[in-house]
Amino acid sequence: MEKKYYVGMDIHKAKTYAIAKDEEGNKVAEDEFRNTKEKFLNFLKDLPNTSTKIVIESTGVWEYIYSILDELGYEVKLANPFKTKAIAYAKIKTDKIDANTLCDLLRGDLIAECYIPKKEIRELRDLTRMRGTFVKEGTRLKNHIRAHLNKRGIKVNSRFIGKKAIKDLSETYKDDYVLITYLQRLQEHKKQMLFIEKLIYGIAIKNHQTILLMTIPGIAEVRALQIISEIGDINRFDSSEKLASFCGLVPGIRQSANTIKVGRLVKAANKNLKFVFIEASWNIIRTPGKNRFREFFDKLSEKKGEQKAICAVARKLCCTTYAMLKNDREFIFL
């Protein structure tokens, strides 16, 4: 029977500290090296990929390291740093101690794992999140332009700074270097946004799951692809409640003896998904005709207020999305 080995790696941007042990906990390798494929291969040369497990923490560079180790054929587990309490609460923290602790937790099968989506899903997630960043940058640029115009006492007829407004402002105030620079940056930003959204639309219309989600009022190509990329494999959630918890659309619960306190929505969640479901919920309650989501919102908002009501609608929409993806069914109003 092939001997088993376990490797704990404390990864950083430029270097990694790694410790390998056998089943009995005997240290068989230890080293600090730069993050290159050759260095990883050199450290693992005596550890067969068929009987070696590796654990790394979910940090800003995990995808790059994971790709190297996955290409080398090793089974890699991604540890949740917030749940790895043995490291998070350690009074003395060094790279060596962290790598050693990770290795021991892996040997004991005590790693709180993070989900690792497939490469194509990770790429989709990067694309949709980049669009989100660009949307925020565009908003900041427009705010700078409005602030500059206000400072000069200039009023813009349209609340949106579109092509016509940019053209008119550029011609009227061509000697205002600050304004012209902002407007040029905004024009370039719009071109980049158009290119990103064309990419997203092209992918969305060829994806069966996004086409399915686009049958929901208020969800088009961008939001559908956001949902798919953030969820990944729907089968990793045992129930719709688990997905709602992942999205941060369930209240926090604290229990002590016979006392149970229900608080605000949980903060440790996927904020991108939460935002998409809430934004889509505002659209769906405005959909004309018979609408159980709007009826639910109207009834609850009278008691709890609009903000709590829309979060409850978002949770209901999240659970509906789970059922659609799980059962491969289109959306229908009941």
C-alpha positions in Angstrom: 0.0 0.0 0.0 1.4 3.4 -1.0 2.4 5.6 1.8 0.4 8.8 2.2 1.9 12.3 2.6 0.5 15.7 3.6 1.8 19.1 2.8 0.9 22.4 4.4 1.9 25.5 2.4 1.9 29.0 3.7 1.7 31.0 0.5 2.6 34.6 -0.2 2.8 36.8 -3.2 6.5 36.0 -4.0 7.3 33.0 -1.8 6.0 29.9 -0.1 6.9 28.1 3.1 6.1 24.4 2.9 6.2 21.5 5.3 5.5 17.8 4.4 4.7 15.0 6.8 3.8 11.3 6.6 0.8 9.6 8.1 2.5 9.3 11.5 3.4 13.0 11.6 7.1 12.6 10.8 8.5 15.6 8.9 9.8 14.5 5.5 10.5 17.8 3.9 10.6 21.5 4.7 11.7 24.5 2.7 11.0 28.1 1.7 11.1 28.9 -2.0 9.9 31.4 -4.7 6.6 30.8 -6.4 7.7 29.2 -9.7 6.6 25.9 -11.2 10.2 24.7 -11.0 10.6 25.4 -7.3 7.3 23.7 -6.5 8.3 20.7 -8.6 11.7 20.5 -6.8 10.0 20.5 -3.4 7.5 17.8 -4.4 9.9 15.6 -6.3 10.0 12.8 -3.7 6.2 13.1 -2.9 4.1 11.2 -5.5 1.0 13.0 -6.6 -1.1 9.9 -6.3 -0.7 9.7 -2.5 0.0 13.3 -1.5 -2.5 15.9 -0.4 -1.7 19.6 -0.2 -3.5 22.4 1.6 -3.1 26.2 0.9 -5.1 29.1 2.4 -7.5 31.2 0.4 -5.4 34.4 -0.1 -5.1 36.8 -3.0 -2.6 34.6 -4.8 -4.3 31.2 -4.3 -5.5 30.7 -7.9 -2.0 31.1 -9.4 -0.5 28.6 -6.9 -3.5 26.2 -7.3 -3.0 26.2 -11.1 0.6 25.1 -10.7 -0.1 22.3 -8.2 -3.2 21.2 -10.2 -1.1 21.0 -13.4 1.4 18.8 -11.5 -1.5 16.4 -10.7 -1.8 17.0 -6.9 -5.0 17.0 -4.9 -5.2 20.5 -3.4 -7.5 21.7 -0.6 -8.3 25.4 -0.2 -8.6 26.3 3.5 -11.0 29.0 4.6 -8.7 31.4 6.6 -11.6 32.7 8.7 -12.6 29.2 9.8 -9.0 27.9 10.4 -9.1 29.1 14.0 -5.9 27.3 15.0 -4.0 29.8 12.7 -6.3 32.8 13.0 -6.1 32.9 16.8 -2.5 31.9 17.2 -0.6 34.3 19.5 2.7 33.6 17.7 2.4 33.6 13.9 5.3 32.8 11.5 5.3 31.2 8.1 6.8 28.0 9.6 4.2 27.7 12.3 1.3 28.4 9.9 2.6 25.8 7.4 3.0 23.3 10.2 -0.5 23.9 11.6 -2.0 23.6 8.1 -0.2 20.3 7.6 -1.4 18.9 10.9 -5.0 20.0 10.2 -4.8 18.3 6.8 -3.5 15.1 8.4 -6.4 15.1 10.8 -9.0 15.9 8.1 -9.9 19.1 10.0 -9.6 21.6 7.1 -12.5 24.0 6.7 -12.5 23.9 2.9 -13.4 26.7 0.4 -15.2 25.7 -2.8 -12.8 25.7 -5.8 -14.8 26.4 -9.0 -13.6 25.1 -12.4 -11.2 27.2 -14.4 -13.9 28.4 -16.9 -16.2 29.5 -14.0 -13.2 31.4 -12.3 -12.7 33.2 -15.7 -16.4 34.1 -15.9 -16.3 35.4 -12.3 -13.2 37.5 -13.1 -15.1 39.0 -16.2 -18.3 39.8 -14.4 -16.5 41.2 -11.4 -14.3 43.4 -13.7 -17.5 44.8 -15.1 -18.7 45.6 -11.6 -15.4 47.5 -11.0 -15.8 49.4 -14.3 -19.4 50.4 -13.3 -18.1 51.9 -10.1 -15.3 53.7 -11.9 -17.8 55.2 -14.4 -19.9 56.4 -11.5 -16.9 58.0 -9.9 -15.9 59.8 -13.1 -19.5 61.2 -13.6 -19.5 62.4 -10.0 -16.2 64.2 -10.6 -17.6 65.8 -13.7 -20.8 66.9 -11.9 -18.8 68.3 -9.0 -16.6 70.3 -11.4 -19.6 71.6 -13.2 -21.3 72.6 -10.0 -18.2 74.4 -8.9 -18.3 76.5 -12.1 -22.1 77.1 -11.8 -22.8 75.0 -15.0 -26.1 73.2 -15.2 -26.5 70.0 -17.3 -30.0 69.4 -18.7 -29.7 65.6 -18.6 -29.1 63.8 -15.3 -27.2 61.2 -17.3 -23.9 62.2 -19.0 -24.3 60.5 -22.3 -22.9 61.0 -25.8 -24.8 64.2 -26.5 -23.9 65.8 -23.2 -20.3 64.9 -23.6 -20.3 66.4 -27.1 -22.0 69.6 -26.1 -19.8 70.1 -23.0 -16.6 69.4 -25.0 -17.6 72.1 -27.6 -18.9 74.7 -25.2 -16.1 74.5 -22.6 -13.1 73.4 -24.8 -10.8 75.7 -22.8 -11.5 74.0 -19.5 -8.6 71.5 -19.4 -9.9 69.7 -16.2 -13.4 69.2 -17.7 -12.1 68.1 -21.1 -9.8 65.6 -19.5 -12.6 64.1 -17.4 -14.8 63.9 -20.5 -12.1 62.2 -22.6 -11.6 59.6 -19.8 -15.4 59.0 -19.6 -15.5 58.5 -23.4 -12.7 55.9 -23.2 -14.4 54.3 -20.3 -17.7 53.9 -22.2 -15.8 52.2 -25.1 -14.2 49.7 -22.7 -17.5 49.1 -21.0 -19.1 48.4 -24.4 -16.4 45.9 -25.2 -16.8 44.1 -21.8 -20.5 43.9 -22.1 -20.3 42.5 -25.7 -18.1 39.7 -24.3 -20.6 39.0 -21.6 -23.6 39.0 -24.0 -21.8 36.6 -26.3 -21.1 34.1 -23.5 -24.6 34.5 -21.9 -26.6 33.7 -25.1 -24.7 30.4 -25.5 -25.0 29.2 -21.9 -28.1 27.1 -21.1 -28.2 28.1 -17.5 -28.1 31.9 -18.2 -30.8 31.5 -20.8 -32.9 29.7 -18.1 -32.3 32.6 -15.6 -33.1 35.2 -18.2 -36.8 34.0 -18.1 -36.9 35.8 -14.7 -38.2 39.4 -15.1 -35.4 41.8 -14.1 -32.6 39.4 -15.0 -30.9 39.8 -18.4 -27.5 38.6 -19.7 -25.2 40.4 -17.2 -27.1 39.5 -14.1 -27.7 35.9 -15.3 -24.0 35.4 -15.9 -23.1 37.0 -12.6 -25.3 34.5 -10.8 -23.9 31.5 -12.7 -20.3 32.6 -12.1 -20.7 33.3 -8.4 -22.7 30.1 -7.6 -20.6 27.8 -9.7 -22.0 24.2 -9.4 -25.5 24.4 -8.0 -25.2 20.8 -6.7 -22.7 21.9 -4.0 -25.7 23.4 -2.1 -27.9 20.8 -0.4 -30.9 23.1 -0.3 -32.2 26.5 -1.2 -31.6 27.6 2.4 -27.9 26.8 2.0 -27.7 29.0 -1.1 -29.6 31.8 0.6 -27.1 31.6 3.5 -24.2 31.8 1.0 -25.8 34.9 -0.4 -26.2 36.6 3.0 -30.0 36.6 2.7 -30.7 34.8 6.0 -30.7 36.4 9.5 -28.0 35.7 12.0 -29.1 33.4 14.9 -27.5 33.3 18.4 -28.6 30.6 20.8 -27.7 30.3 24.5 -29.5 27.6 26.5 -33.2 28.1 25.8 -32.8 31.7 24.4 -32.7 32.2 20.6 -32.0 35.7 19.2 -32.6 36.4 15.5 -30.5 39.3 14.3 -29.7 41.1 11.0 -28.7 39.4 7.8 -25.3 37.6 8.1 -22.3 39.7 6.9 -20.0 36.8 6.0 -21.5 36.1 2.6 -21.1 36.5 -1.2 -21.9 40.3 -1.5 -22.0 40.1 -5.3 -24.8 37.6 -5.3 -26.6 39.4 -2.6 -26.5 42.7 -4.6 -27.7 40.9 -7.8 -30.7 39.3 -6.1 -31.7 42.5 -4.4 -31.4 44.6 -7.6 -33.4 42.0 -9.6 -36.0 42.0 -6.8 -36.7 45.7 -7.3 -37.3 45.0 -11.0 -39.5 41.9 -10.4 -41.9 43.7 -8.0 -42.4 46.4 -10.7 -43.4 43.8 -13.3 -47.1 44.5 -14.3 -49.8 41.8 -14.0 -50.4 39.2 -11.4 -47.2 39.1 -9.3 -46.8 37.0 -6.1 -43.5 38.7 -5.5 -45.1 42.2 -5.5 -48.0 41.0 -3.3 -45.5 39.5 -0.8 -43.4 42.8 -0.9 -46.5 45.0 -0.4 -47.8 43.0 2.5 -44.4 42.8 4.3 -43.4 46.4 3.7 -46.4 47.7 5.6 -45.1 45.9 8.7 -41.3 45.8 8.3 -40.5 48.6 5.9 -39.3 48.5 2.3 -35.7 47.6 3.0 -36.5 44.5 5.0 -39.2 43.6 2.6 -37.0 43.8 -0.5 -34.4 41.6 1.3 -37.1 39.0 2.0 -38.2 39.1 -1.7 -34.5 38.7 -2.7 -34.4 35.6 -0.5 -37.5 34.2 -2.2 -36.0 34.9 -5.6 -32.8 33.2 -4.5 -34.7 30.1 -3.5 -36.6 30.2 -6.8 -33.3 30.4 -8.7 -32.1 27.4 -6.8 -35.1 25.4 -7.9 -34.8 26.5 -11.5 -31.1 25.5 -11.8 -31.6 22.3 -9.8 -34.6 21.1 -11.8 -33.7 22.8 -15.2 -37.0 24.7 -15.3 -37.9 28.1 -16.6 -39.4 30.8 -14.4 -43.2 31.1 -14.2 -45.4 33.4 -12.1 -47.7 31.2 -9.9 
